[in-house]
Amino acid sequence: MSSTASSDCVGGCAQGRLSHVTDADRWQQVVDRAQAVGRLPTVVAGVLQGGHLVWTGSAGAPTATDMQYRIGSITKTMNAVAVLQCRDDGLLSLDDPLGRVVPESGYRDATLRSLLAHVSGMQSEPTGSWWERSPGVDVASLISANDGSGAIAPAGSFFHYSNLGHALLGEVVARLRGESWWEVVSGRLLGPLGMTRTSYLPDGEAAQGFSVEHYSGSLMREPHQDTGAMAPAGQLWSTIDDLAKWGRFLALGEASVVSSESLQEMAQPVAASPEYGLGLRLLTCGDKVLVGHTGSMPGFLATLFVDQGSGDGALALTNATTGFDPVGMVTQLLAGAPVEPEPAWVPTASVPDWAAELLGVWFWGNSAQEIRLHNGMLQLHDVAMHEVDGRFAEQHGQIVGVDGYHRGETLNVVRRPDRTISHLDCATFIYTRIPYDPTTPIPGH
């Protein structure tokens, strides 16, 4: 783990001014706990004050603020700004129908405003294979495969997040500008803001995306697909340093990119969803409403939220498919209270023989439990309550509870004559693979 703090940090936090060292320690605790509890291979985070990146920290395997991670749907905020640029340049009205620019679309009647706000009634995902894990298709193929029959509701009925909608918005931008969507974003947004480490594909030092196997804790590599026509919905890669520049822009603006009035307009909630504006997600944090977005792609999760009044905010990137609470990370970094420490999580290199057969779901009566391998020990989780009930370790050929209700007790593996497992017995607590009738004796017990 590591942390750094810039020399221009003026101290303070969202709930009172603390010493700079105290703030840095607390921020690092948040990152450390997120890595440990979420089983994240790496996580890197930053805190903005007044639009300046005043602290960065990381946990897990060695990483750095210049390491690229995939930012997923944070890409949509850039796509939305590109649309507002076109509006400010007189190329479109937000109330224009999509068909004015993309007449062959089956969703030609949807307004650009409704697409930005996810209230068009369009389905969430494009027809076809799982786009995030499949080789991307070209725009013509995407449009022909999505003829409008997938609509789920009349426009304006309710908020319904649509990745497909942002892909079509990206095509609007490309056609109006006469160049590719990526050329527009890189030339008109990233260049003026000095975001040299944000790219379409990984460029230079970049993290590998992973899924963490649920029970064993082993790492599995995720694909890094070029999503083609779906790129405006979540293609881009970036770093903490670059993403902090984007956060500063969303908070304080930059006239050479888009007007401050347009940024403020993007942050206004739409009628069908008080938690979303025009391409920006709105997050209530104490007495403030932050703007930004979360992001996910196979092997990656991301978050960035800032306050447009003060320029304060927080951001984080991790190379895990699940296990990361993006909203919780932001609110904890901006809060004043310390968090409970937790030992760092280390991915499982190989599953020991004594544990392999025990991983998975078990039932105590009708109560679902699960056993996972975590840092070389077995964790017993209460599925309904999302809590760890205890841990077991191998000690001198026995499996012994090291904390929780079963501390000091031996977990006995009871086998059938054919050596398959019948059940687990820990001080009369019986765990079976399927729910059992507590009034019926278990054979062999």
N, C-alpha and C positions, 0 to 999 in steps of 0.2 A: 504494500500500500504506500501511497505517497500523497503529499499535499504541498501546494505552493501558494504564496500570497504575494500580490504585487505591492511594491513600495508605496503606491499612491492610495492604498486603502485607508479610508478615513474612519474605519470602525463603525460600530452601530449595527442594529439589526431591526427586524420588523417590529419587535416588541421591547424596545429599550436599548440604550447604548451600552454595550459591553466592551471589554477590552478586546483588541484585535486578536490576541492569542486565544482568548476564550472562544471567540467566534470561530476561528479556524479549527480549534479542537472539536467544537460541536458539529461543524459541517462535516469534518472527517468521520465523526461517529455515525452520522446519518448514512454516509456512503458505505462505511464498513458494515453496518448492520444490514443495509439493502443487499450487499453482496452475499453475506452469510445466510440470511433468511431466504433470499430468493434463489440461491444457488446459481449465481451469475459468474461466468468465466472471468469477465472483466467488467468494470463499470468505471466511468470517468464522469465527473460532474463539475459544475461551476456556479458561482454566485455573482450576480451583477448588482452594482450599486451605482445609481446615477448614470446608468448606461455603460459603466466600465466593468470589465471582468476583474474582480478584486481577489478572487480565490479559485483555485482548481484543486481537485483531489481525486484519487483513484483507489480502487481496491481490486483484489483478485490477482491474476497473472500480471506481470509488468506491462504497463501501457503508458501512453503519453497523451498530452493534449493535442499533439499533431498527428495522432493516429486517426485514420478515417474509419467511420462507422456508417452503416446505412441509416438514413434518417426517416425512411418511410413517409408517412403522411405529412410530416413537416414540409415536404415538397409542395403540398397543396397550398401552403401560405404563399410560396413564391409564385405558383401558378395564378393565384388570386390577384397578387400584386400586378402580374403581367397583364391580366384582364383589365384592372383599373387603370393601368398605364394607357391601354388602348382607348378606354373611355375618355381619359383626360386629354388624349391627343385627338379626340373627335372622330375616332374610327368606329365607334359603336355606342349604343345606349344600353345600359344594363337591363332595360325592359324590352330590348330586341329579342325576337324569337331566335332560337338556335338556327332555324332554317334560313335566316337571312344570310348566314355565312356558310352553313353546311346544309344545303337544301336537300341532299340525298339521305339525311338522317331520318330514321323512324321516329325520332323525338324532336322533329323540327319545330313543334309548337311550344316547347319548353323555353321559358325566358332565361337569359343568362343570369339574371338575379336569382331566380329559383334554383339554378344549378349551383351557384356559389353558396347558397344558404342550405342546400340539401332539402329543399321542399318541392321539388319538381314532380314527385310521384314516381320517379324512375327507380328501377330495381337497383340493389346495392352493387352487384357484381356483373361483369359481362358474361354473356352466354359462352359456353365452352369450358375448357379445362381450367383448373385453378390457376389464375393468371400470375399470381405471385411466385409460383413454383414451376411455371412452364415457359418455354421460349416465347418471346413476344411476337405478336402478329403486326402487320402493317395497318395503317389507318383504314384503308379500303376494306380490308377483311374484318376489322372491328366493327365498322359501320354496317356492313352487309349482314353480319351475324346478329346485330341488335336492332331489329326492325321496329321496335316500339311495343311489341306484344308482351314484353316482360314488365310493363308498367304495373305498379301495385296499387296505385291510388290516384285520384284526380290531383292536379297541381294545387299546392297550398294546403292539402288536407292535414299533413303532419310532417314533422322532421323525420327524414329517412336517409341516413348517410349513404352516399353513392360514390363509389370509386369510378364507375363508368361515367358519371356526370363530369368529373374533373378531367378525364381523358378527352371528352368532347370539348370542354373549355380550352384545353391545350391546343386542340386542332383549330379552334376559332382564332387563337392568338397567332398560330403559325400562318394561317391563310391571310390574315389581315396584315401581317408584317412581311410576308413573302419570304420567309426563311423558316428553318426548322424550329420546333418548340425549344430545344436545348440551346440553339444559337440565340434565340430571344432572351432566355433566362440568363445565360452566361454573359451575354454582351450588355444587356440593359439593366440587369439587377446585380449580379455577382461582381462584375468588373468595377462598376462605380463604387461598390462597398468594400473593395479590396479582399474579396473572399476567394483567394487563390487556391485554397485547399478543398473547395467544394466542386465535385465533378460528377459526370454522368455515370461513369464506371469507376471502380477503385483505381486510384492513381497514387503510386508511391506506397508508403507504409499504410496498410489497411488491415483491419481485424477480420478474422474468419468468423462467420456466423455459425452458431451452434444451437442445437436442441440438447437439453439435458434429459436423459432417459429418466422417467418419473421415479422408478423404484431403485435403480442401481446408482444413479448419479453419474453415469458415464456420459461422455460427450459424443454427439453425433453431428457431423458436418452438414450444414444446410446449403442448398444451392444459391448461387448469386446470379440470378437470371437477368438478362437484358429484357425488360418488360415491353419494349417496342412502343406501340401506340398507347399503352397504359402508363407510360412513363410519367406524365404529369400528376398521376395519382400517388406515386411513391418511389420513384427510381433513384433519387440522388444519394450521394455519399458526402459526408462532411466531417469536420472535427469540432472539438469543443471551442477552440479559438475562433474558427470561422463562424460557428453557429452563434457564438456570443456577439459577433458583429451583426448577424441577422437579428438577434434579440434587441440590440441597441437600436437598429433601424426601426423595428416594429414599435419600440417604445418612444423614441425621440424623433424619428423620421429623418429623411434626407431628400431635400428638394430636387436634386438631380435624378432621383429615382421615381418618386411619386409625391404628390402634394400631401401636406399634413392633414388637410381636410379629407382627402381620400382615405388616409389611414384611420382617421377618426370614424369615418363612415363605415369602414370595414368592421369596426369594433362595436357597432350598434346591434343589439340583438334583434332577430327577426321575430315576427309575430308567432310563428309556429314553433319556435324554439328559443327560449330565453337564454340558452347556454351556447348559442352559436350566432355568429354574425355573417359577414360576407367573406368566407374562406378562413375565418379565424374562430377558434374555439374560445369561449369565455369561461373563466374559472374564478369563482368567488373564493377569496382567501382573506379571512378576517373582514375588515371593512373596505377591502379593495376588490375590484374585478380585474383580474389579469387577462391578457390576451396571448394567444400562441397556439400550440397544437401538440398533440402526441403523435407518435409514429410507430409503426410495426411493419416489418418484413421478415421473411423466414430467417431466423438467426439474429435478429436485431430488434431492439426497442429503444425509443427515444422520447424526450420531452423537452419543451421549451415554453416558458411562460414569463411575461414581463408586465410591469405596471406602466401604462402610458403616461401617468402623471409624474412619477419619480424616476423612472428608468431602472428601478430595482427588479430583480427577477432571478430565476434559477433555471438550469438546464442540466441534462444528463444523457449519456449514451451508454448502451450495453450491448454485448454480442450474445444475447440469449433470446430464444423464441418466446419463452414465458418466464414467470417468476419475478417480474419487475412491476412495481406500482408507480406509474409515471406521475400521477397526480399526487400521491402520497409523498414521493420524493421532493417535489416542488414545495408542497406545504410544510414539510418537515425542515427543509433547508431555510425557509423563510420564517419559521417559528422560532420561539426563544428557548424552548425547553430541550434539555439533553435527551437522548434516546438510550434505551437499555442496550449495553454492549452484548455482542455475540461473537463466538470464535469464528474466524474466517473459514469459509467453505473451500474445500479442495476437491476438484473433480476426481471421480473414482477411476483409477487406472485399470484395475481388474477386480472382479467380485470374488471375495474369498469363498472357498467351498462351504464353510460352515454357515454362510449367510444366504447362498444362492437360492436354496429351496424355500426360504422363508419370506422372500420378497413378494409383495402384492397385497391383495385385499383379504382381510380376515373378519370374522364376526364374533363378537361377544354377545351371546344371545342373538338379538336382532339388531344390535348396534354395530354399524360398519366401522372398522378400524383398518388402517393400512400400515404395513411395515416397509420402510424405506431405508436404504443404506446411506448414511450421512457421515462423512469424515471418519470412515472405518467402523462406525457403530450403527446398530439398528435403531431407528426411530419409530415409535408407535404413535400413530396419528389418529385422533378422533375425527373421522371424516365429516360428521355433521357440524361439529363445532370449530373445525379448522384449527385445531390445537394439537401441540405435541404433548402426549400424555406421559412419555418417558422414553429412556434410551437404554439399550442393552449392548454389552461388549463381550467379546470372547475372552474368557479368563481361564487358563489351565484346562482347556477342553470343555468348558461349560459356558453357557450363555447367561450372563448375570446382569440384572438391572443395576444401572449406575446412577439413575436419578428418577424422580417421579414416584408414583404409587408403588411400583415394583422394585424400588431400590433395594439391592442386596438379595433379592429373590432370584432363583434359578428358573429360566425359561426352558422347560422340558419339551422336546420334540417327540411326540407319541406316534409310533409307526404301526402300520398294519403288517400282517405276516409277509406281504409281498414287498415290504420296505417303503411303500409310499406313505406319505404323511397323513395320519388320521386327524390330528388336531395338535394344538399347542396347549400346554398346561403350565401356568405360573401361579403357584400358591392357590389352587382351586379355581383360578380364572381360566376358563376354557375358551380357546379361540379356534374357530372352524372356518373352512373356506366358503361355506354357505350358511345362511341363517339357520339356526336349529331351534327346536322346541325345548325350552329349558326343563320341561317336565319329563322328557324322554332321556334316559341314561345314554351316555355315549359309549359305544362298544369299547371294551378294553380299559375303561376308566373306573 
